[in-house]
Amino acid sequence: MSEEQLPEGIHTVELVYADVFGILRGKKIPANQWERLRDEGSHTAGSPVWWGVRTEVRDDTPDRSVEAGIPDMAIRPEPDTLRVVPWKPGVAQVFCTIEDHDGNPHPLCARNAFHRVLDEFAQERIEPKVALEMEFFLLDGETHLPLSRDLNTYGIHDNSPYGDLLIEIQRGLVDFGLPVETSIQEFGRGQLEITLQYGPARRAVHEAILMRHAVKELAAARGLVATYMSKPFDDESGSGLHIHHSLWRDDENLFAADADRGVPDLAMHYLGGLQRHIRDLSLLSSWSITDYKRRQEFSFSPTTDAWGGDNRTVALRMIEAHGSYRFEQRDGSPMSNLYLAVTGQLAAGLDGMRNSLLPRAKCEGNAYTDPDQLGLPRSVPEALARLRGSALSREVFGDQLIDTYLNTIQWEYEQVTMPVSDLERRRYIGVV
């Protein structure tokens, strides 16, 4: 698409960027302002890189943003990301970088940290390729309950509206230019999954962020709500984020099987890094209390740092296909900031490569009952403590971003846990 002119018929452009939780925010501008703002960028309050999930502005941010008057940040469009939004006639959308006053990458923007890690791989002439699987629930817009009482996992036909709705959403995403690979009804009532084709990490994460936002808009246009909340219902399966990794150089998969030794050393070192850091970096991909309610024994969510082959009880799967391997990390939440989640995992793998780390022994059975495996964090406070002590995270993201993120998640946790709940009143009043 041309960087100089908007497509025919466009009257509005959405300038979008990802906030601290990976939720798209931005501005709408008339088409006659596009050329100027494309070149000059725009300014907005800097609070989206540290505010609460409901956009609450706090007065306790580590970088003293409130005391400084909540200074602006700059958003600068990337014209090559411009695309027409087919369900909004006359509207196009463009992604923006976030910069500080001096035009430098903003230190609190997770996307900027993501690009820095990719640059480190590029220095080694390596291109990471990833795929992100994200489950979600499609619910009634008023009751926030599933549209059907029946479970129809992998079903092609049932009497509920989910089959047709899934096709409609899939078509909308394809028209939006996203490389949809599959769409299925998942293991919970009203739970769905749409996957995109794997590709270079820079593009794949960008497309996943766009897809998550687009699914919400396509659902809302039909009077429904799509939620990527990890555990919306006690009696239904939780939603997960699975991130697949492979490394490439000059169109060659560096995780291809070695004719003499099988799995190449580089792949095992990358896996060693993923396993070494998975517990410390848990908060990057699982920040909410609901993420840890999903992390239960004998579910599809891992509870240990085990690795294995085609084994859905482990956190890290080594999957072989056509003589090559890829790794799937399965502990994350689809409501996470995908830039934080993927950056942390890429940095962990890179650390494994640079320091020749090796994983512990492969789990050959049930990782939930294997005594040799180390447990993943099971609560937000535990994950906060582990990230706070992670030297790798500070090296990759910088102290300012990590401390601000820790502060934001601690505050978010307190908003959910401090109020007395109806469950507590029902359970204790009249008994104690």
WOVENTA-V891772 format. One record per helix or strand of 2 or more residues. SS is the DSSP state (2 for helix, 1 for strand). FROM is the first residue (numbers start at 1). TO is the last residue. If there is no record, write none. Layout:
# WOVENTA-V891772
{{SS:FROM:TO} {SS:FROM:TO}}
This chain:
# WOVENTA-V891772
{{1:12:18} {1:24:30} {2:31:40} {1:42:45} {2:46:49} {1:72:77} {2:79:81} {1:83:84} {1:91:99} {2:110:123} {1:127:140} {2:162:175} {1:180:185} {1:191:196} {1:199:200} {2:201:220} {1:224:227} {1:241:249} {1:252:253} {2:265:277} {2:282:285} {2:289:294} {1:307:308} {1:316:321} {1:324:332} {2:338:354} {2:380:388} {2:391:397} {2:399:417} {2:422:428}}
